[in-house]
Amino acid sequence: MKKILYGICMMVTLLTLSCKDELPQASWNLCEITNLSVTPMDEAVALSWDVPSDVVSDGYYISWTPSVNGVSGGNVITENNTVTVENLTNKVSYTFAVQAIYGDKRSGRVSIKATPVTSRVEPANYQVIGGDQKVKLVWNKPSEDVKGYKITVEPENKVIEIDDANIESYIVSELNNGTEYTISLQAVYDKGDSEAVVAKVTPGYIEPINGFKAYLLAGESISLSYNDMYFMGEIRSVNWTFGDNTQGQGNSVEKSYTNGGEYTIKIQVVYSDDQVEEAEKTIYVISKSWEQNTGCYIKTSNPVFSMDGNTFYLPTSNQKGNLNAYNKIDGSKKWDFDITSITYGGGSAVGPDDVIYQGARDGRLYAVKADGSQKWLYDTGATNKNLDCFPAVKGDGSIVYILDGDNVFHAINTSDGSKIWSQNLEGTANKAGAVAIDKDGRIYVGTRSYIYAFNHEGEQLWRASAAVTEIGSFAIDGSTLYAAQISGAGLVAINTADGSIKWTVPANGDAYAPVVDKNGNVYFVDKGGKSLYAVNSLGELEWEFNAGAALTYCFPVLDEKGIIYFGASNGIIHAVDTSTGEEVWNMTTDASGDNKKVMAGMTVGPDKNLYVGYIGGNVVAIPVFAGPETSTWSCRGGNIHGTNQY
């Protein structure tokens, strides 16, 4: 009994001393512990050791010291040769020391180092995938001890708590596209939350359908499947409708359309929880509306339209050239106006009073009324008779301008065909240049030697060195005149105020037909390089599209959606997205011989048809589901009337 009381008193004394850390100094001659080991735990460690069997100690003094400033150490006394030290800081290294207690003395220290390691493991392989106004989180379950998860969305400071420990994905919805979010994920345990795994993501528009193309040729097959970046979740079924009274089912489908037209493809996804999500896309199926054979060559000239947009005009040529009027509905001919010599080159221009102006290779300019009768005839008197230049008509319709084969520039009164003035220019004979008029009333004319600027009174304002391509055309955008040149000289940009050169972009061979889009980007083609070029307003190349065939006289045209169209000498019609330089569709003619070649400009009509003429005489109308771009110099002639007036 005395021994028991003595032991209790001894323990009380030891505990009191441990609280004050006032144990007697260690005696290094006393027996020390052996085989000290440590097991790291979550905010704790487990220590154990051995003592000789013939030695009886009164207890053990354990102390610990962290390796990091600002983290607390401590000590404790125990009777056992095992102890769990708690309330430690994870990922901090500690030195643990154990001393045996013998009465009022302690043995020497036996030390060991350890770092507590959390058992609250964070989720593994964490990813965040951006979608349309939502993101999908995916991860791997880190431990069987997980009780759930916690998601934090910044900058909204939104916290989402998940009680299901077995899920490994989650969709966060109602986010803003274009906003960068920081998404944190923590695993929840009994002892608390794991450290967060963090990812940044910016939601944005995602196509709902893989393999989708906005444009498709009639009869062409397309492979479609749902996009799991858009439809996020466990999917039970996928249903399709194609807008032509046909349907489909399954994750992926094949589809083709027999007829051209505008169709809406709808996809319906049913999730495992019976939730339904839908999306739709519009597809434009391209096919010919009609095709007519004129029986005559169509070269260089693009169709130009009457003021009401119901009639288009094209000059044709073989043994005898004609100015022809066609009904846009079916391509049927309304009338033709006989011209005694071949009109190989320049096309027509339509004035605001619906009078059509057409040059011919007899050195004359013809003014033809909308009913096909002649209004007047102007003879330039040129020795070189090729009047291949495209005319330009003043905005009020009072004056028409033309450059003849002798490089004489004529201003003609449209009321009666009388000459107002003329100017002799320098340049190679019978190499028709280009004429254009800007909003400020300046008239520009180009030859193989120079580009000139005149006012309406015939006064020369400036002259700039240039070599304008034959049967050429200008484009104007604000204070800049763009001109295509011969022999690799490419595109030149000229300041309209003083004729100074802003920049040039080289090409391969003769260049043709600049046009300008809403963003100030300029497009032109070349003959030798077989390419369509896109350059910005600083003259920097944005992209180049190679057509694989010569683009002689192949003047391109822009529609209001930013698609540019042009033909090639191999008969292929190309449609290219100007924002990317990628082809969205092409169409190959099934004709042969000359009718397989495109060597003329194209026009997008007010009826949203693309009008194409082949050198063999065929004219084709192709619905493109977009009207002409009317705010810029978007086609040869500047507008669908071909007036070359900005």
C-alpha positions as CSV (number, residue, x, y, z in Angstrom):
1,M,0.0,0.0,0.0
2,K,2.9,2.3,0.8
3,K,4.4,1.5,-2.6
4,I,1.2,2.5,-4.4
5,L,0.9,5.7,-2.5
6,Y,4.5,6.4,-3.2
7,G,4.0,5.9,-6.9
8,I,1.0,8.2,-7.1
9,C,2.9,10.9,-5.3
10,M,5.8,10.4,-7.6
11,M,3.6,10.8,-10.8
12,V,2.0,13.9,-9.4
13,T,5.4,15.3,-8.7
14,L,6.7,14.4,-12.2
15,L,3.6,16.0,-13.9
16,T,4.0,19.1,-11.9
17,L,7.6,19.4,-12.8
18,S,6.8,18.7,-16.5
19,C,4.4,21.6,-16.5
20,K,7.1,23.9,-15.3
21,D,9.8,22.1,-17.4
22,E,12.0,22.1,-14.2
23,L,13.2,18.5,-14.2
24,P,16.7,17.9,-12.9
25,Q,19.5,18.0,-15.3
26,A,20.1,14.9,-17.3
27,S,22.7,12.4,-16.1
28,W,24.4,10.9,-19.0
29,N,25.4,7.9,-17.0
30,L,21.8,6.7,-16.7
31,C,20.3,4.2,-19.1
32,E,18.9,5.7,-22.3
33,I,16.0,4.4,-24.4
34,T,16.7,2.4,-27.5
35,N,15.1,1.8,-31.0
36,L,13.2,5.1,-31.1
37,S,10.9,5.2,-34.1
38,V,8.3,7.6,-35.4
39,T,5.2,7.3,-37.6
40,P,4.0,10.6,-39.2
41,M,0.3,11.2,-39.0
42,D,-2.2,13.9,-39.8
43,E,-1.2,16.9,-37.6
44,A,0.4,14.3,-35.3
45,V,3.1,11.7,-35.0
46,A,3.3,8.3,-33.1
47,L,6.5,7.7,-31.1
48,S,7.7,4.4,-29.7
49,W,10.9,3.1,-28.1
50,D,12.4,0.3,-26.1
51,V,14.0,0.1,-22.7
52,P,16.2,-2.7,-21.3
53,S,14.3,-5.3,-19.4
54,D,16.4,-5.0,-16.3
55,V,15.9,-1.3,-16.0
56,V,12.9,0.4,-14.4
57,S,12.4,4.1,-15.1
58,D,9.9,6.4,-13.5
59,G,8.6,7.8,-16.8
60,Y,9.7,9.5,-20.0
61,Y,10.1,13.1,-20.9
62,I,9.3,13.9,-24.6
63,S,10.0,17.3,-26.2
64,W,9.7,18.5,-29.8
65,T,11.1,21.4,-31.6
66,P,9.9,22.7,-35.1
67,S,12.3,23.7,-37.9
68,V,10.2,26.7,-38.8
69,N,10.0,29.9,-36.9
70,G,6.5,30.9,-35.7
71,V,5.5,27.2,-35.1
72,S,5.2,26.1,-31.5
73,G,7.1,23.3,-29.9
74,G,6.2,21.5,-26.7
75,N,6.9,18.7,-24.2
76,V,5.0,16.0,-22.3
77,I,5.7,13.3,-19.7
78,T,4.4,9.8,-19.9
79,E,4.8,6.4,-18.2
80,N,4.4,4.4,-21.4
81,N,7.0,3.7,-24.1
82,T,4.6,4.9,-26.7
83,V,3.0,8.3,-27.2
84,T,1.0,10.2,-29.8
85,V,1.9,13.9,-30.1
86,E,-1.0,15.9,-31.5
87,N,-1.8,19.4,-32.6
88,L,1.3,19.6,-34.9
89,T,1.5,21.5,-38.2
90,N,1.5,19.4,-41.3
91,K,4.5,19.6,-43.7
92,V,6.7,21.1,-40.9
93,S,9.7,19.1,-39.8
94,Y,10.1,18.5,-36.1
95,T,12.9,17.1,-33.9
96,F,11.5,14.8,-31.2
97,A,13.7,13.9,-28.2
98,V,12.9,11.2,-25.5
99,Q,14.6,10.9,-22.1
100,A,14.0,8.3,-19.4
101,I,13.3,9.7,-15.9
102,Y,15.0,8.2,-12.9
103,G,13.9,9.9,-9.7
104,D,15.2,13.4,-10.0
105,K,17.4,12.7,-12.9
106,R,17.0,12.2,-16.7
107,S,18.9,10.1,-19.1
108,G,20.6,11.5,-22.2
109,R,18.4,12.5,-25.2
110,V,17.6,10.2,-28.0
111,S,16.3,12.2,-31.0
112,I,14.5,11.6,-34.3
113,K,13.1,13.8,-37.0
114,A,9.6,13.6,-38.6
115,T,7.2,15.6,-40.6
116,P,3.5,15.2,-40.0
117,V,1.6,14.3,-43.2
118,T,-2.1,14.9,-43.7
119,S,-4.3,12.0,-44.4
120,R,-6.8,14.5,-45.9
121,V,-5.5,13.9,-49.4
122,E,-6.6,16.4,-52.1
123,P,-8.4,15.2,-55.2
124,A,-6.1,13.7,-57.9
125,N,-5.8,14.5,-61.6
126,Y,-8.0,17.6,-61.3
127,Q,-9.1,19.3,-64.6
128,V,-11.5,22.1,-65.4
129,I,-12.9,22.1,-68.9
130,G,-14.5,25.3,-70.3
131,G,-17.9,25.2,-71.9
132,D,-20.6,27.7,-73.0
133,Q,-21.5,29.6,-69.8
134,K,-20.4,26.6,-67.8
135,V,-17.4,24.5,-66.9
136,K,-16.9,20.8,-66.1
137,L,-14.7,19.7,-63.2
138,V,-13.3,16.2,-63.3
139,W,-11.0,14.4,-60.8
140,N,-10.1,11.1,-59.2
141,K,-11.3,10.2,-55.7
142,P,-8.3,10.5,-53.4
143,S,-9.2,8.2,-50.5
144,E,-11.9,5.9,-49.2
145,D,-12.1,8.2,-46.2
146,V,-13.6,11.1,-48.2
147,K,-17.0,12.3,-47.0
148,G,-17.7,14.8,-49.8
149,Y,-16.3,17.8,-51.7
150,K,-16.3,21.5,-51.6
151,I,-16.0,23.8,-54.7
152,T,-15.2,27.5,-54.5
153,V,-15.7,29.7,-57.5
154,E,-14.0,33.1,-57.7
155,P,-14.5,36.0,-58.3
156,E,-18.1,35.2,-57.4
157,N,-17.0,33.7,-54.0
158,K,-19.5,31.0,-54.6
159,V,-19.2,27.8,-52.5
160,I,-20.8,24.5,-53.6
161,E,-20.9,21.6,-51.1
162,I,-21.2,18.1,-52.4
163,D,-22.3,15.3,-50.0
164,D,-21.7,12.4,-52.4
165,A,-18.2,11.0,-51.9
166,N,-18.3,8.8,-55.0
167,I,-18.8,11.3,-57.8
168,E,-15.8,12.4,-59.8
169,S,-17.2,15.2,-61.9
170,Y,-19.3,18.2,-61.5
171,I,-20.7,21.0,-63.8
172,V,-20.7,24.6,-62.6
173,S,-23.3,26.5,-64.6
174,E,-24.6,30.1,-65.0
175,L,-21.1,31.5,-65.6
176,N,-20.2,34.4,-67.9
177,N,-18.4,33.7,-71.2
178,G,-15.2,35.6,-71.5
179,T,-14.7,35.9,-67.7
180,E,-11.7,34.1,-66.2
181,Y,-12.7,32.0,-63.1
182,T,-10.5,30.4,-60.4
183,I,-12.1,27.1,-59.4
184,S,-10.9,25.4,-56.3
185,L,-11.8,21.9,-55.2
186,Q,-11.3,20.3,-51.7
187,A,-12.0,16.8,-50.4
188,V,-14.0,16.8,-47.1
189,Y,-13.0,14.5,-44.3
190,D,-14.1,13.9,-40.7
191,K,-11.1,15.9,-39.5
192,G,-11.7,18.7,-41.9
193,D,-11.0,19.7,-45.6
194,S,-8.0,18.8,-47.7
195,E,-5.8,21.4,-49.3
196,A,-7.4,22.9,-52.4
197,V,-6.4,22.0,-55.9
198,V,-6.9,25.0,-58.1
199,A,-7.4,25.7,-61.9
200,K,-8.2,28.8,-63.9
201,V,-10.7,28.6,-66.8
202,T,-12.5,31.0,-69.1
203,P,-15.9,29.8,-70.4
204,G,-16.7,30.6,-74.0
205,Y,-18.8,29.5,-76.9
206,I,-18.4,25.9,-77.7
207,E,-19.9,24.3,-80.8
208,P,-22.6,21.8,-79.7
209,I,-21.9,19.5,-82.8
210,N,-18.6,18.0,-83.8
211,G,-18.0,17.9,-87.5
212,F,-20.5,20.6,-88.3
213,K,-19.9,22.8,-91.3
214,A,-21.9,25.9,-92.0
215,Y,-21.8,25.2,-95.8
216,L,-22.3,22.0,-97.6
217,L,-22.8,21.1,-101.2
218,A,-26.0,19.3,-102.2
219,G,-25.3,15.6,-102.2
220,E,-22.2,15.9,-100.0
221,S,-22.2,13.8,-96.9
222,I,-21.3,15.1,-93.4
223,S,-20.5,13.2,-90.2
224,L,-21.9,14.7,-87.1
225,S,-21.6,13.9,-83.4
226,Y,-22.5,15.6,-80.1
227,N,-19.7,17.6,-78.4
228,D,-19.1,16.4,-74.9
229,M,-17.5,19.7,-74.2
230,Y,-20.9,21.3,-74.7
231,F,-23.2,18.6,-73.4
232,M,-21.6,17.9,-70.0
233,G,-23.0,15.0,-68.1
234,E,-23.9,11.4,-68.2
235,I,-25.9,11.0,-71.4
236,R,-28.6,8.4,-72.0
237,S,-29.7,9.3,-75.6
238,V,-29.1,11.7,-78.4
239,N,-31.8,12.6,-81.0
240,W,-31.4,14.6,-84.2
241,T,-33.7,16.5,-86.6
242,F,-32.2,17.9,-89.8
243,G,-34.7,20.4,-91.1
244,D,-35.7,18.4,-94.2
245,N,-38.3,16.2,-92.5
246,T,-35.7,13.6,-91.6
247,Q,-34.5,12.5,-88.2
248,G,-31.7,10.5,-86.6
249,Q,-30.6,8.9,-83.3
250,G,-27.3,8.1,-81.7
251,N,-24.1,9.8,-80.6
252,S,-23.0,10.2,-84.2
253,V,-24.9,10.3,-87.5
254,E,-24.2,10.7,-91.3
255,K,-26.2,13.3,-93.3
256,S,-26.5,14.6,-96.8
257,Y,-29.1,16.9,-98.4
258,T,-30.5,16.4,-101.9
259,N,-31.6,20.0,-102.4
260,G,-29.9,23.2,-101.8
261,G,-31.3,25.5,-99.1
262,E,-31.1,26.8,-95.6
263,Y,-31.8,24.1,-93.0
264,T,-31.8,24.0,-89.1
265,I,-30.1,21.0,-87.5
266,K,-31.4,20.3,-84.0
267,I,-29.8,18.1,-81.4
268,Q,-31.5,16.9,-78.3
269,V,-29.5,15.2,-75.5
270,V,-31.3,13.4,-72.6
271,Y,-29.2,12.9,-69.5
272,S,-29.3,10.0,-67.1
273,D,-31.3,12.1,-64.6
274,D,-34.0,12.8,-67.3
275,Q,-32.8,16.4,-67.8
276,V,-33.0,17.5,-71.5
277,E,-30.6,19.9,-73.2
278,E,-31.0,21.1,-76.8
279,A,-29.0,23.1,-79.4
280,E,-29.4,24.0,-83.0
281,K,-27.3,25.1,-85.9
282,T,-28.1,26.5,-89.3
283,I,-26.5,24.8,-92.3
284,Y,-26.5,26.3,-95.8
285,V,-26.6,23.7,-98.6
286,I,-25.1,25.0,-101.8
287,S,-26.4,24.1,-105.3
288,K,-27.1,25.9,-108.5
289,S,-30.4,27.8,-108.8
290,W,-30.2,27.8,-112.6
291,E,-27.7,27.7,-115.5
292,Q,-28.0,29.2,-118.9
293,N,-25.8,29.2,-122.0
294,T,-25.4,32.5,-123.7
295,G,-23.7,31.1,-126.7
296,C,-20.9,33.7,-126.4
297,Y,-17.7,34.1,-124.5
298,I,-17.8,35.7,-121.1
299,K,-14.4,37.1,-120.2
300,T,-13.3,39.6,-117.5
301,S,-16.7,41.2,-117.1
302,N,-18.8,40.5,-114.0
303,P,-22.6,40.9,-114.1
304,V,-23.9,44.3,-113.1
305,F,-27.5,45.0,-112.0
306,S,-30.2,47.4,-112.8
307,M,-31.2,49.9,-110.1
308,D,-34.2,47.7,-109.1
309,G,-32.0,44.6,-109.0
310,N,-34.2,42.6,-111.2
311,T,-32.0,42.6,-114.3
312,F,-28.3,42.0,-114.8
313,Y,-26.2,42.9,-117.8
314,L,-23.2,41.1,-119.3
315,P,-21.2,41.8,-122.5
316,T,-20.3,38.7,-124.5
317,S,-18.0,38.1,-127.4
318,N,-17.2,35.7,-130.2
319,Q,-17.4,36.8,-133.9
320,K,-19.8,39.5,-132.7
321,G,-20.1,41.0,-129.3
322,N,-23.3,41.9,-127.6
323,L,-24.5,43.6,-124.5
324,N,-27.1,41.3,-123.0
325,A,-29.8,41.8,-120.4
326,Y,-30.9,38.8,-118.3
327,N,-33.8,38.1,-115.9
328,K,-32.3,37.3,-112.5
329,I,-35.1,34.8,-111.7
330,D,-34.2,32.2,-114.3
331,G,-31.4,33.6,-116.4
332,S,-33.6,34.0,-119.5
333,K,-32.5,36.7,-121.9
334,K,-34.6,39.9,-122.0
335,W,-32.8,41.5,-124.9
336,D,-29.4,41.9,-126.5
337,F,-27.8,45.0,-128.0
338,D,-25.6,44.4,-131.0
339,I,-22.1,45.8,-131.0
340,T,-20.2,45.6,-134.3
341,S,-16.9,44.5,-132.8
342,I,-15.8,42.1,-130.1
343,T,-16.2,43.3,-126.5
344,Y,-13.3,41.2,-125.1
345,G,-12.5,43.3,-122.1
346,G,-14.2,45.9,-119.9
347,G,-17.7,45.3,-118.6
348,S,-20.7,47.5,-118.1
349,A,-21.6,50.3,-115.7
350,V,-25.2,51.2,-114.9
351,G,-26.0,54.8,-114.1
352,P,-28.7,55.9,-111.6
353,D,-31.1,56.5,-114.5
354,D,-30.7,52.8,-115.5
355,V,-28.6,53.7,-118.6
356,I,-25.9,51.1,-119.3
357,Y,-22.5,52.2,-120.5
358,Q,-20.5,49.7,-122.5
359,G,-17.1,50.1,-124.2
360,A,-16.3,48.2,-127.4
361,R,-13.3,47.4,-129.6
362,D,-14.3,49.9,-132.2
363,G,-13.1,52.7,-130.0
364,R,-16.6,53.7,-129.0
365,L,-18.6,54.0,-125.8
366,Y,-22.3,52.9,-126.1
367,A,-25.1,54.3,-123.9
368,V,-28.0,51.8,-123.9
369,K,-31.4,52.4,-122.3
370,A,-33.0,49.9,-119.9
371,D,-35.2,48.6,-122.8
372,G,-32.2,47.7,-124.9
373,S,-32.4,50.7,-127.3
374,Q,-29.4,53.0,-127.9
375,K,-29.4,56.4,-126.2
376,W,-26.2,57.7,-127.8
377,L,-22.8,56.7,-129.1
378,Y,-19.5,58.3,-128.3
379,D,-16.5,57.8,-130.5
380,T,-13.2,58.3,-128.8
381,G,-11.4,58.7,-132.1
382,A,-8.6,56.5,-130.8
383,T,-6.2,55.0,-133.3
384,N,-5.9,52.0,-131.0
385,K,-9.5,50.8,-130.9
386,N,-9.6,48.5,-127.9
387,L,-11.9,50.4,-125.5
388,D,-11.5,47.7,-122.8
389,C,-11.6,49.9,-119.8
390,F,-14.4,49.6,-117.3
391,P,-16.3,53.0,-117.3
392,A,-16.9,55.0,-114.2
393,V,-20.1,57.0,-113.6
394,K,-20.3,60.1,-111.4
395,G,-22.6,59.6,-108.4
396,D,-25.3,62.0,-109.8
397,G,-25.1,60.2,-113.1
398,S,-24.1,63.4,-115.0
399,I,-20.7,62.3,-116.3
400,V,-19.2,59.0,-117.4
401,Y,-15.4,58.5,-117.7
402,I,-13.5,56.2,-119.9
403,L,-9.9,55.5,-120.9
404,D,-9.3,54.7,-124.6
405,G,-6.6,52.6,-126.3
406,D,-4.4,55.6,-126.9
407,N,-4.4,56.4,-123.2
408,V,-6.7,59.4,-123.7
409,F,-9.0,60.0,-120.7
410,H,-12.5,61.1,-121.6
411,A,-15.2,62.9,-119.5
412,I,-18.5,62.5,-121.3
413,N,-21.9,64.2,-120.7
414,T,-24.4,61.4,-120.0
415,S,-27.4,63.5,-121.2
416,D,-26.3,63.6,-124.9
417,G,-22.9,61.8,-125.2
418,S,-20.9,65.0,-125.8
419,K,-17.3,65.3,-124.7
420,I,-16.8,67.6,-121.6
421,W,-13.0,67.3,-121.6
422,S,-10.2,64.9,-122.3
423,Q,-6.6,64.4,-121.1
424,N,-3.7,62.6,-122.8
425,L,-1.9,60.2,-120.4
426,E,1.3,58.3,-120.6
427,G,1.2,54.5,-120.9
428,T,1.3,51.5,-123.2
429,A,-1.3,51.5,-125.9
430,N,-4.2,49.1,-125.9
431,K,-3.6,48.1,-122.3
432,A,-6.7,49.3,-120.7
433,G,-6.2,50.5,-117.1
434,A,-8.7,51.4,-114.4
435,V,-11.0,54.3,-113.5
436,A,-12.6,55.2,-110.1
437,I,-14.3,58.1,-108.4
438,D,-14.2,58.8,-104.7
439,K,-16.6,60.6,-102.3
440,D,-14.7,63.8,-102.6
441,G,-15.1,64.0,-106.3
442,R,-11.6,63.0,-107.3
443,I,-11.3,60.8,-110.3
444,Y,-8.5,58.3,-110.6
445,V,-7.2,56.7,-113.8
446,G,-4.4,54.2,-114.2
447,T,-2.2,53.2,-117.1
448,R,0.9,51.0,-117.4
449,S,3.0,54.0,-116.4
450,Y,1.1,56.1,-113.9
451,I,-2.0,56.6,-111.7
452,Y,-3.5,60.1,-112.2
453,A,-5.9,62.1,-110.0
454,F,-8.2,64.7,-111.6
455,N,-11.1,66.8,-110.4
456,H,-14.4,66.9,-112.4
457,E,-13.2,69.9,-114.3
458,G,-10.3,67.9,-115.7
459,E,-7.5,69.6,-113.7
460,Q,-4.7,67.1,-112.8
461,L,-4.2,67.0,-109.0
462,W,-1.3,64.6,-108.8
463,R,0.5,61.7,-110.6
464,A,2.0,58.5,-109.0
465,S,4.3,55.9,-110.7
466,A,2.5,52.6,-111.1
467,A,1.9,49.9,-113.7
468,V,-1.8,49.1,-113.5
469,T,-2.8,45.7,-114.8
470,E,-4.7,45.6,-118.1
471,I,-8.5,45.6,-117.9
472,G,-7.8,46.6,-114.3
473,S,-9.9,48.0,-111.5
474,F,-9.2,50.1,-108.4
475,A,-10.6,49.9,-104.9
476,I,-11.1,52.9,-102.5
477,D,-11.3,52.9,-98.8
478,G,-11.4,56.2,-97.0
479,S,-8.3,58.1,-98.0
480,T,-6.6,55.1,-99.7
481,L,-6.7,54.0,-103.3
482,Y,-5.7,50.4,-104.0
483,A,-4.4,49.4,-107.4
484,A,-3.3,46.0,-108.8
485,Q,-0.2,46.0,-110.9
486,I,1.6,43.8,-113.4
487,S,4.6,41.5,-113.3
488,G,4.9,40.9,-109.6
489,A,4.6,44.5,-108.6
490,G,1.5,43.4,-106.7
491,L,-0.8,45.7,-104.8
492,V,0.0,49.4,-104.2
493,A,-1.8,51.6,-101.6
494,I,-1.8,55.3,-102.5
495,N,-2.8,58.4,-100.4
496,T,-5.7,60.0,-102.3
497,A,-4.8,63.4,-101.0
498,D,-1.4,63.8,-102.6
499,G,-0.6,60.6,-104.5
500,S,2.1,59.4,-102.1
501,I,2.8,55.7,-101.8
502,K,1.8,54.2,-98.5
503,W,3.0,50.7,-99.1
504,T,3.2,47.9,-101.7
505,V,2.7,44.1,-101.4
506,P,4.4,42.0,-104.1
507,A,2.6,39.2,-105.9
508,N,3.5,36.6,-108.5
509,G,2.8,37.8,-112.0
510,D,-0.1,40.1,-112.8
511,A,-2.5,41.0,-110.0
512,Y,-6.2,41.8,-110.3
513,A,-9.2,43.4,-108.6
514,P,-8.7,44.6,-105.1
515,V,-11.7,44.6,-102.8
516,V,-12.1,45.9,-99.2
517,D,-14.0,44.5,-96.3
518,K,-15.6,46.1,-93.2
519,N,-12.4,45.9,-91.2
520,G,-10.3,47.6,-93.9
521,N,-8.6,44.4,-95.0
522,V,-7.8,44.3,-98.7
523,Y,-8.1,41.2,-101.0
524,F,-6.7,40.6,-104.5
525,V,-5.7,37.7,-106.7
526,D,-2.7,37.1,-108.9
527,K,-2.1,35.2,-112.1
528,G,1.2,33.5,-111.7
529,G,1.0,32.7,-108.0
530,K,-2.6,31.3,-108.3
531,S,-3.4,32.9,-105.0
532,L,-6.0,35.1,-103.2
533,Y,-4.2,37.4,-100.8
534,A,-5.5,39.1,-97.7
535,V,-3.6,42.1,-96.4
536,N,-4.5,44.6,-93.6
537,S,-4.6,48.3,-94.0
538,L,-0.9,48.5,-93.1
539,G,0.0,46.3,-96.0
540,E,0.8,43.3,-93.8
541,L,-0.1,39.9,-95.1
542,E,-2.9,38.2,-93.1
543,W,-3.2,35.0,-95.1
544,E,-2.8,33.6,-98.6
545,F,-5.1,31.0,-100.2
546,N,-3.7,29.1,-103.2
547,A,-6.3,28.0,-105.7
548,G,-4.0,25.7,-107.6
549,A,-4.8,27.3,-111.0
550,A,-4.3,30.7,-112.7
551,L,-6.6,33.5,-111.6
552,T,-6.5,35.6,-114.8
553,Y,-9.2,38.3,-114.7
554,C,-10.8,36.5,-111.8
555,F,-12.2,39.5,-109.9
556,P,-13.4,38.4,-106.5
557,V,-16.5,39.5,-104.6
558,L,-17.4,39.8,-100.9
559,D,-20.8,39.1,-99.3
560,E,-22.2,40.7,-96.2
561,K,-21.2,37.7,-94.0
562,G,-17.5,38.1,-94.9
563,I,-17.3,35.2,-97.4
564,I,-15.2,36.0,-100.5
565,Y,-15.9,34.3,-103.8
566,F,-13.7,33.9,-106.9
567,G,-13.3,31.5,-109.8
568,A,-10.2,29.9,-111.3
569,S,-9.1,28.9,-114.8
570,N,-9.7,25.2,-113.9
571,G,-13.4,26.0,-113.5
572,I,-13.5,25.7,-109.7
573,I,-15.5,28.3,-107.8
574,H,-14.0,29.0,-104.3
575,A,-15.7,30.4,-101.2
576,V,-13.3,31.5,-98.5
577,D,-14.0,32.8,-95.0
578,T,-12.1,36.1,-94.8
579,S,-11.7,35.9,-91.0
580,T,-9.6,32.7,-91.3
581,G,-8.5,32.3,-94.9
582,E,-10.1,28.8,-94.8
583,E,-12.2,27.5,-97.7
584,V,-15.8,26.9,-96.7
585,W,-16.9,25.3,-99.9
586,N,-15.9,24.9,-103.6
587,M,-17.9,23.8,-106.6
588,T,-16.5,22.2,-109.7
589,T,-18.4,22.6,-113.0
590,D,-19.4,19.5,-114.9
591,A,-18.9,21.3,-118.1
592,S,-16.0,20.7,-120.5
593,G,-13.7,22.7,-122.8
594,D,-13.9,26.5,-122.5
595,N,-17.1,26.2,-120.4
596,K,-14.9,24.7,-117.7
597,K,-12.9,27.9,-117.3
598,V,-13.7,30.9,-115.2
599,M,-11.8,34.0,-116.4
600,A,-14.2,36.7,-115.3
601,G,-15.4,38.5,-112.2
602,M,-18.3,37.4,-110.0
603,T,-21.1,39.4,-108.4
604,V,-23.3,38.7,-105.4
605,G,-26.8,39.9,-106.3
606,P,-29.4,41.6,-104.2
607,D,-31.3,38.3,-104.3
608,K,-28.4,36.6,-102.4
609,N,-27.3,34.7,-105.4
610,L,-23.7,34.4,-106.7
611,Y,-23.6,35.1,-110.4
612,V,-20.8,33.4,-112.3
613,G,-19.9,33.5,-116.0
614,Y,-17.7,30.9,-117.8
615,I,-15.6,31.7,-120.8
616,G,-17.5,29.2,-122.8
617,G,-20.7,31.2,-122.3
618,N,-22.5,29.5,-119.4
619,V,-24.0,31.7,-116.7
620,V,-24.8,30.2,-113.3
621,A,-26.8,31.5,-110.3
622,I,-25.8,29.9,-107.0
623,P,-27.7,30.8,-103.8
624,V,-25.2,31.8,-101.1
625,F,-27.7,33.0,-98.5
626,A,-26.1,36.4,-98.0
627,G,-26.5,39.7,-99.9
628,P,-23.7,41.8,-101.2
629,E,-21.5,43.8,-98.9
630,T,-22.7,47.4,-99.5
631,S,-20.7,49.4,-97.0
632,T,-17.3,48.9,-98.8
633,W,-15.7,48.5,-102.2
634,S,-16.7,44.9,-102.2
635,C,-16.6,43.9,-105.9
636,R,-15.2,44.9,-109.2
637,G,-16.8,48.2,-109.9
638,G,-17.3,49.0,-106.3
639,N,-21.0,48.0,-106.2
640,I,-23.5,45.7,-108.0
641,H,-24.1,48.4,-110.6
642,G,-20.4,48.5,-111.6
643,T,-20.2,52.4,-111.4
644,N,-16.7,52.5,-109.9
645,Q,-18.0,55.2,-107.7
646,Y,-17.1,55.0,-103.9
